[in-house]
């Protein structure tokens, strides 16, 4: 039971890693629609991962054995792979988060600069006096 759960968890982590790598690439290419398209899939995988992790915890607690005897050799190898994949995902997600925050800060700063220069827009001629736009009828 633990073996299958660990394999499913590793598969889920691999999917999260692949999508996160794709998202990092898409952020660098300013392909934000692709990043937004992956959000629901990532949320679903995160929920699945959380459920599988809870299942692993339950299985290990139910075994009620000393730490040295809790895993078979194969389970220990899978658990090590699980731990390595989790660390890889953590590192990638940290990188993704920094990129996403940088992009958000850029757009927020740009928006603030644009809106600070413009005053309230009215239909008076004085509002458009500094504008380089011309209206022709």
Kinemage of the C-alpha trace (Angstrom):
@kinemage 1
@onewidth
@group {chain A} dominant
@subgroup {mainchain}
@vectorlist {calphas} color= white
{ca unk a 1} P 0.000 0.000 0.000
{ca unk a 2} L 2.787 2.436 0.927
{ca unk a 3} L 4.706 1.554 -2.218
{ca unk a 4} L 1.779 2.452 -4.499
{ca unk a 5} L 1.052 5.651 -2.576
{ca unk a 6} L 4.692 6.740 -2.809
{ca unk a 7} L 4.698 6.009 -6.545
{ca unk a 8} L 1.530 8.067 -7.032
{ca unk a 9} L 3.022 10.905 -4.969
{ca unk a 10} L 6.220 10.891 -7.031
{ca unk a 11} L 4.159 10.915 -10.235
{ca unk a 12} L 2.146 13.879 -8.930
{ca unk a 13} L 5.335 15.732 -7.965
{ca unk a 14} L 6.780 15.049 -11.428
{ca unk a 15} L 3.674 16.613 -12.975
{ca unk a 16} L 3.978 19.653 -10.703
{ca unk a 17} L 7.678 19.968 -11.564
{ca unk a 18} L 6.972 19.805 -15.312
{ca unk a 19} L 4.213 22.411 -15.141
{ca unk a 20} L 6.336 24.704 -12.971
{ca unk a 21} L 9.232 24.473 -15.436
{ca unk a 22} L 6.805 25.295 -18.240
{ca unk a 23} L 5.449 28.246 -16.239
{ca unk a 24} L 8.951 29.605 -15.623
{ca unk a 25} L 9.646 29.421 -19.359
{ca unk a 26} L 6.319 31.100 -20.127
{ca unk a 27} L 6.935 33.911 -17.640
{ca unk a 28} L 10.307 34.612 -19.236
{ca unk a 29} L 8.623 34.746 -22.657
{ca unk a 30} L 5.777 36.934 -21.290
{ca unk a 31} L 3.261 34.238 -22.248
{ca unk a 32} L 1.020 34.970 -19.282
{ca unk a 33} L -2.084 33.330 -20.745
{ca unk a 34} L -0.302 29.971 -20.686
{ca unk a 35} L 0.662 30.525 -17.040
{ca unk a 36} L -2.931 31.355 -16.129
{ca unk a 37} L -4.152 28.306 -18.077
{ca unk a 38} L -2.005 26.037 -15.860
{ca unk a 39} L -3.311 27.424 -12.574
{ca unk a 40} L -6.277 25.071 -12.168
{ca unk a 41} L -4.194 22.024 -13.069
{ca unk a 42} L -1.558 23.004 -10.522
{ca unk a 43} L -4.195 23.566 -7.851
{ca unk a 44} L -5.714 20.142 -8.545
{ca unk a 45} L -2.289 18.490 -8.391
{ca unk a 46} L -1.480 20.302 -5.134
{ca unk a 47} L -4.711 19.002 -3.589
{ca unk a 48} L -3.946 15.475 -4.824
{ca unk a 49} L -0.411 15.740 -3.410
{ca unk a 50} L -1.740 16.858 -0.038
{ca unk a 51} L -4.166 13.930 0.075
{ca unk a 52} L -1.447 11.442 -0.865
{ca unk a 53} L 0.930 12.875 1.729
{ca unk a 54} L -1.752 12.495 4.403
{ca unk a 55} L -2.269 8.913 3.273
{ca unk a 56} L 1.476 8.245 3.611
{ca unk a 57} L 1.401 9.709 7.127
{ca unk a 58} L -1.538 7.490 8.074
{ca unk a 59} L 0.139 4.355 6.730
{ca unk a 60} L 3.368 5.085 8.591
{ca unk a 61} L 1.577 5.829 11.870
{ca unk a 62} L -0.505 2.649 11.524
{ca unk a 63} L 2.629 0.517 11.205
{ca unk a 64} L 3.619 1.432 14.753
{ca unk a 65} L 7.196 0.180 14.369
{ca unk a 66} L 10.580 1.621 15.309
{ca unk a 67} L 11.986 3.991 12.698
{ca unk a 68} L 14.623 1.473 11.562
{ca unk a 69} L 11.941 -1.125 10.724
{ca unk a 70} L 9.253 1.117 9.259
{ca unk a 71} L 10.366 0.803 5.588
{ca unk a 72} L 11.280 -2.107 3.365
{ca unk a 73} L 14.307 -1.503 1.129
{ca unk a 74} L 12.126 -0.679 -1.860
{ca unk a 75} L 9.948 1.677 0.196
{ca unk a 76} L 13.055 3.398 1.530
{ca unk a 77} L 14.308 3.984 -2.020
{ca unk a 78} L 10.924 5.351 -3.065
{ca unk a 79} L 10.799 7.569 0.021
{ca unk a 80} L 14.263 8.945 -0.819
{ca unk a 81} L 13.090 9.636 -4.381
{ca unk a 82} L 9.972 11.296 -2.959
{ca unk a 83} L 12.118 13.511 -0.739
{ca unk a 84} L 14.403 14.461 -3.667
{ca unk a 85} L 11.437 15.289 -5.905
{ca unk a 86} L 9.888 17.356 -3.137
{ca unk a 87} L 13.119 19.316 -2.742
{ca unk a 88} L 13.322 19.830 -6.523
{ca unk a 89} L 9.744 21.087 -6.633
{ca unk a 90} L 10.372 23.382 -3.670
{ca unk a 91} L 13.389 24.947 -5.410
{ca unk a 92} L 11.543 25.373 -8.706
{ca unk a 93} L 8.457 26.795 -7.051
{ca unk a 94} L 10.603 29.282 -5.156
{ca unk a 95} L 12.140 30.391 -8.450
{ca unk a 96} L 8.702 30.607 -10.077
{ca unk a 97} L 7.379 32.676 -7.167
{ca unk a 98} L 10.250 35.147 -7.423
{ca unk a 99} L 9.673 35.579 -11.153
{ca unk a 100} L 5.924 35.993 -10.727
{ca unk a 101} L 6.454 38.549 -7.964
{ca unk a 102} L 8.952 40.472 -10.089
{ca unk a 103} L 6.519 40.625 -13.011
{ca unk a 104} L 3.670 41.693 -10.728
{ca unk a 105} L 5.831 44.421 -9.170
{ca unk a 106} L 6.869 45.637 -12.617
{ca unk a 107} L 3.275 45.934 -13.814
{ca unk a 108} L 2.130 47.548 -10.557
{ca unk a 109} L 4.916 50.125 -10.720
{ca unk a 110} L 4.211 50.800 -14.371
{ca unk a 111} L 0.504 51.217 -13.652
{ca unk a 112} L 1.215 53.604 -10.771
{ca unk a 113} L 3.511 55.711 -12.929
{ca unk a 114} L 0.923 55.910 -15.685
{ca unk a 115} L -1.952 56.799 -13.377
{ca unk a 116} L 0.073 59.379 -11.392
{ca unk a 117} L 0.939 61.343 -14.524
{ca unk a 118} L -2.621 61.459 -15.669
{ca unk a 119} L -5.044 63.466 -13.659
{ca unk a 120} L -8.730 62.937 -13.636
{ca unk a 121} L -10.033 62.928 -17.166
{ca unk a 122} L -12.726 65.467 -17.973
{ca unk a 123} L -14.098 66.761 -21.225
{ca unk a 124} L -12.535 70.184 -20.851
{ca unk a 125} L -9.993 71.340 -23.394
{ca unk a 126} L -7.397 71.955 -20.660
{ca unk a 127} L -7.250 68.246 -19.877
{ca unk a 128} L -5.837 67.503 -23.321
{ca unk a 129} L -3.507 70.487 -23.689
{ca unk a 130} L -0.340 68.467 -22.932
{ca unk a 131} L -1.404 65.508 -24.987
{ca unk a 132} L 0.273 64.726 -28.285
{ca unk a 133} L -2.920 63.126 -29.542
{ca unk a 134} L -5.057 65.032 -31.996
{ca unk a 135} L -8.677 64.441 -32.771
{ca unk a 136} L -9.908 65.085 -36.271
{ca unk a 137} L -13.555 65.304 -37.144
